[in-house]
């Protein structure tokens, strides 16, 4: 057997093993670790503490040794790469409690989808929150691209194209604040994708083992509006 054939055999074996682990974990999962509503309540309560500047998760050395043995996050957050948006602070959660997927514009691409599938099927996460934020540069750039009928340079067109559906929807609604409306719509559309992406996430959602919600974080107040 040649070197190339051996590599293909190894790669195929790894793929089968990973698929088996995913589906075994997915079929064994009976519910979200804390229940989907409990997870959202936990996020809402944490955000209220953050807004009130009364966090309880301030000692990040606690549990460090235990966390080295594995992770058990209770929710996944899909959010923007914006440096002002820090989910662990916004929801007052410590290390190991949130599974974060970040990309400018907080949309779910193929890589993000794979990450969410891992989180749901392997880590047992039953709640996904897609979190947009005020003054989002990626959404604003998409609005400008549509209005100017131009595309930005480099790889940025792929980002703009991913956010276009939300902007068009907000335009159809004749929103007074187009940026705010498109930001909210973008979070909602991607939460819907998280619920319906086949086969792993859609199967878990159909079985009542996965939910996905949308929210928008106000940078100036610190408050998250859930939708």
C-alpha positions as CSV (number, residue, x, y, z in Angstrom):
1,X,0.0,0.0,0.0
2,X,1.4,3.4,-1.0
3,X,1.8,6.4,1.3
4,X,-1.1,8.2,-0.3
5,X,-3.4,5.2,0.1
6,X,-2.4,4.8,3.8
7,X,-3.2,8.5,4.4
8,X,-6.6,8.2,2.8
9,X,-7.3,5.1,4.9
10,X,-6.4,6.9,8.1
11,X,-8.4,10.0,7.2
12,X,-11.4,7.9,6.3
13,X,-11.1,6.0,9.7
14,X,-10.9,9.3,11.6
15,X,-13.9,10.7,9.8
16,X,-16.0,7.6,10.6
17,X,-14.9,7.7,14.2
18,X,-15.8,11.3,14.5
19,X,-19.2,10.7,12.9
20,X,-19.9,7.8,15.2
21,X,-19.0,9.9,18.2
22,X,-21.3,12.7,17.1
23,X,-24.3,10.5,16.4
24,X,-23.8,8.4,19.5
25,X,-23.8,11.5,21.7
26,X,-26.7,13.0,19.8
27,X,-28.9,9.9,20.2
28,X,-28.0,9.5,23.9
29,X,-28.8,13.1,24.7
30,X,-32.2,13.4,26.4
31,X,-32.3,17.1,27.2
32,X,-30.4,20.3,27.4
33,X,-28.0,20.2,30.4
34,X,-30.0,22.8,32.3
35,X,-33.1,22.9,30.1
36,X,-33.4,25.4,27.4
37,X,-35.6,27.8,29.4
38,X,-33.3,27.5,32.4
39,X,-30.3,28.3,30.2
40,X,-32.0,31.5,28.8
41,X,-33.0,32.5,32.3
42,X,-29.4,32.1,33.5
43,X,-28.2,34.3,30.6
44,X,-30.9,36.9,31.4
45,X,-30.1,37.0,35.1
46,X,-26.3,37.2,34.3
47,X,-26.9,40.1,32.0
48,X,-29.0,41.9,34.7
49,X,-26.0,41.6,37.1
50,X,-23.7,43.0,34.4
51,X,-26.0,46.0,33.8
52,X,-26.2,46.6,37.5
53,X,-22.4,46.2,37.8
54,X,-22.9,43.4,40.4
55,X,-21.0,40.4,38.9
56,X,-20.6,37.2,40.9
57,X,-18.1,35.6,38.5
58,X,-14.9,37.5,39.4
59,X,-12.5,34.8,40.6
60,X,-11.5,32.9,37.4
61,X,-8.9,30.7,39.2
62,X,-11.7,28.8,40.9
63,X,-12.2,25.5,39.2
64,X,-9.2,25.8,37.0
65,X,-7.9,22.4,37.8
66,X,-11.3,20.8,37.3
67,X,-11.8,22.5,34.0
68,X,-8.6,20.9,32.7
69,X,-10.4,17.6,32.8
70,X,-13.1,18.7,30.4
71,X,-15.8,21.2,29.6
72,X,-19.5,21.3,30.1
73,X,-20.9,24.7,28.8
74,X,-24.6,25.3,29.3
75,X,-25.1,27.5,26.2
76,X,-23.5,28.4,22.9
77,X,-23.2,32.0,21.9
78,X,-22.8,33.0,18.3
79,X,-21.6,36.6,18.3
80,X,-19.6,39.3,16.6
81,X,-15.8,39.6,16.6
82,X,-16.2,43.2,17.9
83,X,-13.8,43.8,20.8
84,X,-16.5,45.5,22.8
85,X,-18.7,42.4,22.8
86,X,-17.5,39.9,25.5
87,X,-20.1,37.3,26.2
88,X,-18.6,36.1,29.5
89,X,-18.8,39.6,30.9
90,X,-22.2,40.5,29.3
91,X,-23.8,37.4,30.9
92,X,-21.6,37.3,34.0
93,X,-20.4,33.7,33.4
94,X,-17.1,32.2,34.3
95,X,-14.7,30.1,32.1
96,X,-16.1,26.9,30.9
97,X,-19.7,28.0,31.0
98,X,-20.2,29.4,27.5
99,X,-19.2,27.9,24.1
100,X,-18.4,30.9,21.9
101,X,-18.5,31.1,18.1
102,X,-17.3,34.5,16.8
103,X,-17.3,36.1,13.3
104,X,-17.7,39.7,12.3
105,X,-21.4,40.1,11.8
106,X,-22.4,37.2,13.9
107,X,-23.7,35.0,11.1
108,X,-23.4,31.3,10.9
109,X,-21.1,30.1,8.1
110,X,-20.0,26.5,7.4
111,X,-17.2,26.6,10.0
112,X,-19.5,28.1,12.6
113,X,-22.1,25.5,11.8
114,X,-19.6,22.7,12.4
115,X,-18.6,24.3,15.7
116,X,-22.3,24.4,16.8
117,X,-22.8,20.8,15.7
118,X,-19.8,19.8,17.9
119,X,-21.2,21.8,20.8
120,X,-24.7,20.3,20.5
121,X,-23.8,16.7,19.6
122,X,-20.6,16.2,21.6
123,X,-20.8,18.6,24.5
124,X,-24.6,18.3,24.9
125,X,-25.4,22.0,24.6
126,X,-29.2,22.5,24.2
127,X,-29.4,26.3,23.9
128,X,-27.9,28.5,21.2
129,X,-28.1,32.3,21.4
130,X,-27.2,34.4,18.3
131,X,-26.2,37.8,19.7
132,X,-26.0,40.9,17.5
133,X,-25.0,44.3,18.9
134,X,-25.6,48.0,18.4
135,X,-23.4,49.9,16.0
136,X,-22.3,46.8,14.2
137,X,-19.7,47.7,11.6
138,X,-20.3,44.6,9.6
139,X,-24.0,45.3,9.2
140,X,-23.3,48.9,8.5
141,X,-20.8,48.0,5.8
142,X,-23.4,45.7,4.2
143,X,-26.0,48.5,4.2
144,X,-23.5,50.9,2.5
145,X,-22.5,48.2,0.0
146,X,-26.1,47.7,-1.0
147,X,-26.8,51.4,-1.2
148,X,-23.6,52.2,-3.1
149,X,-23.9,49.1,-5.3
150,X,-20.2,48.3,-4.6
151,X,-18.3,45.5,-2.9
152,X,-15.5,46.0,-0.4
153,X,-12.0,44.6,-1.2
154,X,-10.3,41.3,-0.2
155,X,-12.5,38.6,1.4
156,X,-15.0,41.1,2.8
157,X,-17.6,40.4,0.0
158,X,-18.3,37.0,1.6
159,X,-19.1,38.8,4.8
160,X,-21.4,41.3,3.1
161,X,-23.2,38.6,1.1
162,X,-23.9,36.7,4.3
163,X,-25.6,39.7,5.9
164,X,-27.5,40.9,2.8
165,X,-30.7,38.9,3.5
166,X,-31.2,40.7,6.8
167,X,-30.6,44.1,5.3
168,X,-33.0,43.4,2.5
169,X,-35.7,42.2,4.9
170,X,-35.3,45.3,7.0
171,X,-35.6,47.4,3.9
172,X,-38.8,45.6,2.9
173,X,-40.2,46.4,6.4
174,X,-39.3,50.1,5.7
175,X,-37.5,50.3,9.0
176,X,-36.9,53.9,10.2
177,X,-33.6,52.8,11.8
178,X,-32.2,50.5,9.1
179,X,-29.0,49.6,11.0
180,X,-30.9,48.6,14.2
181,X,-33.6,46.7,12.3
182,X,-31.0,44.8,10.1
183,X,-29.0,43.9,13.2
184,X,-32.0,42.4,14.9
185,X,-33.1,40.6,11.7
186,X,-29.6,39.2,11.1
187,X,-29.6,37.7,14.6
188,X,-33.1,36.2,14.0
189,X,-32.3,34.7,10.6
190,X,-29.2,33.1,12.0
191,X,-31.0,31.7,15.0
192,X,-33.4,30.2,12.5
193,X,-30.5,28.6,10.6
194,X,-29.2,27.1,13.9
195,X,-32.6,25.5,14.4
196,X,-33.0,24.1,10.9
197,X,-29.4,23.2,9.7
198,X,-29.5,19.5,8.7
199,X,-28.8,16.9,9.8
200,X,-27.5,17.3,13.3
201,X,-29.0,20.6,14.6
202,X,-32.4,20.2,12.9
203,X,-32.7,16.6,14.2
204,X,-32.0,17.7,17.8
205,X,-34.4,20.7,17.5
206,X,-37.2,18.4,16.1
207,X,-36.6,16.1,19.0
208,X,-37.0,19.0,21.5
209,X,-33.4,18.8,22.6
210,X,-32.1,22.0,21.1
211,X,-33.4,25.6,20.9
212,X,-32.0,28.7,19.4
213,X,-32.8,32.3,20.3
214,X,-31.8,35.8,19.1
215,X,-30.7,38.8,21.0
216,X,-29.1,42.2,20.5
217,X,-26.6,43.7,22.9
218,X,-26.7,47.5,23.5
219,X,-23.0,48.6,23.9
220,X,-23.9,51.8,25.6
221,X,-26.2,50.3,28.3
222,X,-24.9,46.8,28.5
223,X,-28.4,45.4,28.2
224,X,-29.4,42.4,26.0
225,X,-32.8,42.5,24.4
226,X,-34.0,38.9,23.7
227,X,-36.2,38.2,20.7
